[in-house]
Amino acid sequence: MHQDPTHFLTRSEALPFVELRAANRSAACYHTHSHDEFSFGVIDTGSADYRNQQQVHRIQRGTTVTINPGDAHSCNPDAGAWSYRMLFVDTAWVGELQNEFFKTGGSDYLPFPTLYNQDSQSFAGFNQLYPLLLQAEEKLAAETALINFLHARFARGYCARRPDEKLDNFHIQRVRSLIMDQLESNWSLDDFSAESGLSRYHLIRSFKDHYGQTPHAYQLDQRIKKARTLLQSGETLANTAQLLGFADQSHFQRNFKKRVAITPKQYQSFFQG
């Protein structure tokens, strides 16, 4: 990891094939250059001239920028505050994901259909994704958020194959059973995909359509339900966290409070005489 007052650069703790970069109130200009990875990010403060594919675009706070591998581009900010956050994602990984989305059948990769957009949904999705990539214990959540974010970007230009809903329901029930039978296990999307026979994105979408949550969110929800029972019976916070597969007590407390609005210790105190 490299960090200074204006620039931040690190590899994702959750997904090692992703690199994170950020600038905070930087005045740096970037000469024309390219990247081997897919890169995309958001502008947090300021405005700039963004050049890509021989076109110049005006970007500012709230803009989501998308850059394909090998695209020659540059970005020259206006004087004053200039802050942004970027992700760089391995091209081969994105190509495999696109094959799951669109059945590309051997094509190396599809380019982003647009060079930038300014809708609030993209900005919000990136804000959800970025912090997850910095947390080693959030691998499943980070991968789910990254897949959903990229699908939303690519789906604007390409059509995904529609799933067989009836068949999918049979397969995703196997994933639910796996989660419920082994709540303490930290499954990956690849594990769920292998169990169901569905691609990672297809699985995420079908599971959410059927159960109202992604597999990761459903697993966490079921863990917290079980945690409430354990805490009511007098189990310690440390043992509860360990029994339910949380990375540590802090990870458990953070997710418990998100769903119950109070800490595990506060919750347990209501059931102690």
Disulfide bonds with the S-S distance in Angstrom:
none
